[in-house]
Amino acid sequence: MSWVKELARPDIVALKAYEHAAWEPSLERLHANELPWRPYGDESIAGLNRYPEPQPRALVEGLATLYGAAPQSVLVGRGSDEAIDLLTRCFCRAGRDAVLVCPPTFGMYAVSARIQGAEVVTVPLRAAADFAIDERAVLERCTPDVKIVFFCSPNNPTGNLLDEQAILRIAGKLAGRAVVVVDEAYIEFTDAPSLARHLPKLPHLAILRTLSKAHGLAGARCGTLIADPELIALLRKVMPPYAIPQLTMEAVLKQLEPAQLTESRAQVIVIRAERERLMIALPDLSRVVRVWPSAANFILAQFADAGAALELARDTHLLVRDARGYPGLGQALRITVGTPTQNNRLLEAWQ
């Protein structure tokens, strides 16, 4: 039996997926109970009166090219959040299975697990080692109940790249036992290659990518899961049939054109330069206690009084993220790198 069928929920493996209306764009559509006229003001290419193509081929192929993956290894969803939810629903039985997370990290891994009724096993990152993975503890806590291990690299909210070799060692030892998911939402802001290149040897590894950050499409809601084709096929059984809105598809395809990709890369260069400038300037401010290294488009900083720093930022009409709710972060704030003008205003507010 395949590793997917061994690990996934038996009822999902046996599930017969919903059969959506046939997708044959060369024929006129009288089979999907759609209105035959476009709504007023509709300027979309395909028409918003029509259901969109399930897993649009052009979009899947475009994202596969962008990420250097095979199209059959790509699942497109409404942001990375949808893939996190699908993975949790397909592998975790309520009251029986668990996911493992390494806080402080992105909160949706635990939220999705709890919605599903799965246990959340926590192995904190090693704060004293700049939030490195506690490799031994992760493996010790991975009981047979743990079906998914989530890593975020660069990690949100700490900003650090996790040790690739540690992730690969963990994935190697969990083969046949759990899916190891690596969220690479911020990888474009680093020089590190994607771990997706290891999928041929580690089929239970799954990689999350998103257009929300480096490509400026947070409002379009488009994320990608890169994984074993059998895992992709399983998740498609659970995914709603028309998940990708037509306007999202058209916006993304435009962004994947060569000129737009060139512009995105240029903007990433600016963000990285501004990130380095902020990381030099912030420690010189008396109210800043510590600034952690960052490989993302944000910086985590410890303040003498985070509440006062938040209010000073708001007084200049800028919002930064209060990170005090994360375990072990004390008086920390997460600062998204903005334009040079915005960054100057923030530094002036905190002088």
C-alpha positions in Angstrom: 0.0 0.0 0.0 1.2 3.6 -0.7 2.5 5.8 2.1 -0.4 8.2 1.5 -3.0 5.6 2.0 -1.2 4.3 5.1 -1.1 7.7 6.8 -4.3 9.4 5.6 -7.7 9.0 7.2 -9.2 5.8 5.9 -12.6 7.5 5.3 -10.9 10.2 3.1 -9.0 7.5 1.2 -12.3 5.8 0.5 -14.2 9.1 -0.3 -15.7 9.5 -3.7 -15.0 13.1 -4.7 -17.8 15.4 -5.9 -18.2 15.4 -9.7 -18.2 18.9 -10.9 -19.6 20.0 -14.3 -17.5 18.9 -17.2 -14.9 21.5 -18.3 -15.1 21.8 -22.1 -14.5 25.5 -23.0 -15.0 24.9 -26.7 -18.7 24.1 -26.2 -21.5 26.4 -25.2 -22.5 25.8 -21.6 -26.0 24.6 -20.7 -24.9 22.0 -18.2 -24.0 23.9 -15.0 -27.1 25.9 -14.2 -25.4 29.3 -14.9 -27.0 32.5 -16.1 -26.1 32.9 -19.8 -25.4 36.7 -19.5 -22.6 38.5 -17.8 -23.4 40.8 -14.8 -23.2 44.5 -15.2 -19.6 45.8 -15.2 -18.0 42.3 -15.6 -14.7 42.8 -17.4 -13.2 39.4 -16.7 -11.9 37.4 -19.6 -14.1 34.3 -19.1 -17.2 35.9 -17.5 -18.2 35.9 -13.9 -21.5 34.3 -14.7 -19.5 31.1 -15.4 -18.0 28.7 -12.9 -14.2 28.8 -13.0 -12.1 25.9 -14.1 -11.4 23.6 -11.2 -7.6 23.7 -10.7 -7.1 25.9 -13.8 -4.6 24.2 -16.1 -2.9 27.5 -17.1 -2.5 28.5 -13.5 -1.2 25.2 -12.4 1.3 25.1 -15.2 2.4 28.7 -14.6 3.0 28.1 -10.9 4.7 24.8 -11.6 7.1 26.7 -13.9 7.6 29.5 -11.3 8.5 27.0 -8.6 10.4 24.5 -10.7 7.9 21.7 -10.0 6.0 19.2 -12.1 2.3 20.2 -12.7 1.0 17.0 -11.2 2.8 17.9 -8.0 1.0 21.3 -7.7 -2.2 22.1 -5.9 -3.5 25.7 -6.1 -5.6 27.0 -3.2 -6.9 30.1 -1.6 -3.7 31.1 0.1 -1.5 28.7 2.1 -4.2 28.6 4.7 -6.4 26.3 2.5 -3.6 23.8 2.0 -2.9 23.7 5.8 -6.6 23.1 6.4 -6.8 20.4 3.7 -3.8 18.6 5.0 -5.1 18.6 8.6 -8.5 17.3 7.5 -7.1 14.6 5.3 -4.6 13.2 7.9 -6.1 13.9 11.3 -9.0 12.1 12.9 -10.7 14.1 15.6 -9.8 13.0 19.1 -7.1 10.6 17.9 -4.4 12.2 15.8 -2.1 15.1 16.3 0.0 17.7 14.6 3.4 19.0 15.9 4.3 22.7 15.7 7.4 24.6 16.9 6.3 27.9 18.5 6.6 30.8 18.3 5.4 30.2 14.7 2.5 30.9 12.3 -0.7 30.3 14.3 -2.8 28.7 11.5 -1.1 25.3 11.9 -2.5 25.0 15.5 -5.8 26.7 14.7 -6.5 24.3 11.8 -5.7 21.3 14.0 -8.0 22.4 16.8 -10.8 23.1 14.4 -10.4 19.5 13.2 -10.3 18.2 16.8 -6.7 17.1 16.5 -4.2 17.4 19.4 -1.5 20.1 19.0 2.0 18.9 20.2 4.4 21.8 20.8 8.2 21.7 20.7 9.4 25.3 21.2 12.2 26.6 19.0 15.4 27.2 21.0 15.2 30.9 21.8 18.8 30.9 23.2 20.0 29.6 19.8 18.2 32.3 17.7 15.1 30.1 17.5 16.7 27.0 16.0 14.8 23.7 15.8 15.1 21.4 18.8 15.7 18.4 16.6 16.0 15.8 19.3 12.8 17.0 21.1 10.9 17.0 17.8 11.7 13.4 17.2 11.0 12.4 20.8 7.6 14.0 20.7 6.6 12.5 17.3 4.5 9.6 18.7 2.5 7.4 16.3 -0.4 9.9 16.8 1.5 12.7 15.1 0.5 12.7 11.5 1.8 16.1 10.4 4.9 18.2 11.4 4.8 21.8 10.5 7.9 24.0 10.0 8.0 27.6 8.8 11.2 28.7 7.2 11.9 31.6 7.3 9.9 31.4 10.5 7.0 33.8 11.3 7.3 35.8 13.6 11.0 35.3 14.3 12.3 35.8 10.7 15.0 33.2 10.8 15.7 30.5 8.3 15.5 27.1 9.9 18.4 24.6 9.5 17.8 22.8 6.2 19.8 19.8 7.3 17.9 19.5 10.5 14.6 19.5 8.6 15.9 16.9 6.2 17.1 14.6 9.0 13.8 14.8 10.7 11.9 14.1 7.5 14.2 11.1 6.8 13.5 9.6 10.2 9.7 10.3 9.9 9.3 8.5 6.5 6.2 6.4 6.6 5.1 8.0 9.9 4.2 11.6 9.3 3.9 14.3 6.6 6.6 17.0 7.1 5.3 20.3 5.8 7.6 23.2 5.3 6.0 26.6 4.9 8.2 28.8 2.6 6.0 31.8 2.4 9.1 34.2 2.8 11.7 32.2 0.9 11.9 34.8 -1.9 13.5 37.2 0.6 16.5 34.9 1.1 19.2 33.3 -1.1 18.2 29.8 0.1 16.8 27.3 -2.4 13.4 25.7 -1.9 13.3 22.3 -0.1 11.0 21.2 -2.9 14.1 19.9 -4.7 14.3 17.0 -2.1 10.8 15.7 -2.9 12.0 12.9 -5.2 13.9 11.3 -2.3 11.4 12.4 0.4 7.9 12.0 -1.0 6.3 12.6 2.4 7.8 16.2 2.4 5.3 18.9 1.4 6.2 22.5 0.6 3.9 25.5 0.9 4.5 28.6 -1.3 2.4 31.8 -1.7 2.1 34.8 -3.9 0.9 36.9 -1.0 4.4 38.2 0.0 7.0 38.7 -2.6 4.6 38.9 -5.5 2.2 41.4 -3.8 -1.0 39.4 -4.3 -2.1 39.0 -0.7 -5.6 40.2 -1.7 -5.9 37.7 -4.5 -5.5 34.7 -2.1 -3.4 32.3 -4.1 -1.2 29.7 -2.5 0.5 26.5 -3.7 1.2 23.1 -2.2 4.1 21.2 -3.9 4.0 17.6 -3.0 3.8 13.9 -4.1 1.2 13.7 -6.9 -0.6 11.0 -4.9 -0.9 13.4 -2.0 -2.1 16.2 -4.3 -4.8 13.8 -5.7 -6.0 13.0 -2.1 -6.4 16.7 -1.2 -8.3 17.4 -4.4 -10.9 15.0 -3.2 -11.6 17.2 -0.2 -11.2 20.6 -1.9 -14.3 22.5 -3.0 -14.8 22.0 -6.8 -14.5 25.7 -7.8 -12.1 27.0 -5.2 -10.1 29.4 -7.4 -12.1 32.5 -8.3 -11.9 33.7 -11.9 -10.5 37.1 -11.0 -7.8 35.5 -8.9 -6.8 33.3 -11.7 -6.6 36.2 -14.1 -4.7 38.4 -11.7 -2.1 35.7 -11.0 -1.6 34.8 -14.7 -0.9 38.5 -15.4 1.6 38.6 -12.5 3.4 35.5 -13.9 4.2 37.3 -17.1 8.0 38.0 -17.5 7.8 41.7 -17.1 5.8 41.4 -13.9 8.2 38.8 -12.5 11.1 41.1 -13.2 9.2 43.9 -11.3 8.6 41.6 -8.4 12.3 40.7 -8.2 13.2 44.3 -8.2 10.8 45.0 -5.4 12.3 42.2 -3.3 15.7 43.7 -3.8 14.4 47.0 -2.3 12.8 45.2 0.6 16.0 43.3 1.4 18.0 46.5 1.3 15.5 48.3 3.6 15.5 45.3 5.9 19.2 45.5 6.4 19.0 49.3 6.9 16.4 48.8 9.7 18.4 46.0 11.3 21.3 48.4 11.6 19.2 51.4 12.7 16.9 49.8 15.2 19.5 48.7 17.8 20.7 52.3 18.0 17.3 53.3 19.4 17.3 53.5 23.2 13.9 51.9 23.5 15.0 48.8 21.5 16.5 46.1 23.6 17.3 43.5 20.9 16.8 42.9 17.2 16.9 39.3 15.9 18.4 38.4 12.5 15.8 38.2 9.8 15.7 36.5 6.4 12.0 37.6 5.7 10.3 40.8 4.9 9.8 41.6 8.6 12.0 42.1 11.7 11.3 40.9 15.2 12.5 43.4 17.9 12.4 43.4 21.7 11.4 46.7 23.3 11.8 48.1 26.8 8.1 49.0 26.5 6.3 47.4 23.5 3.0 49.1 24.4 4.6 52.6 24.3 6.3 51.7 21.0 3.0 50.6 19.5 1.3 53.8 20.4 4.2 55.9 19.0 3.9 54.1 15.7 0.1 54.6 15.6 0.6 58.3 16.3 2.4 58.5 13.0 -0.3 56.4 11.3 1.7 53.2 11.1 0.7 49.7 12.4 3.2 47.2 13.6 2.4 43.7 14.9 2.1 43.1 18.6 4.0 39.9 19.2 3.7 39.8 22.9 1.1 37.1 22.7 3.6 34.6 21.3 5.2 32.3 23.9 8.6 33.5 25.1 8.6 36.8 23.2 8.0 39.2 26.1 8.0 42.8 24.8 8.5 41.9 21.2 7.0 43.6 18.1 7.1 42.4 14.5 7.8 45.1 12.0 7.0 44.6 8.3 9.5 46.3 6.1 7.8 49.1 4.3 8.8 51.7 1.7 11.9 53.8 2.5 9.5 56.7 3.5 7.5 54.6 5.8 10.6 53.1 7.4 12.0 56.6 8.0 8.7 57.7 9.7 8.8 54.7 12.0 12.4 55.3 13.0 11.7 58.9 13.6 8.7 58.0 15.8 10.9 55.7 17.9 13.8 58.2 18.3 
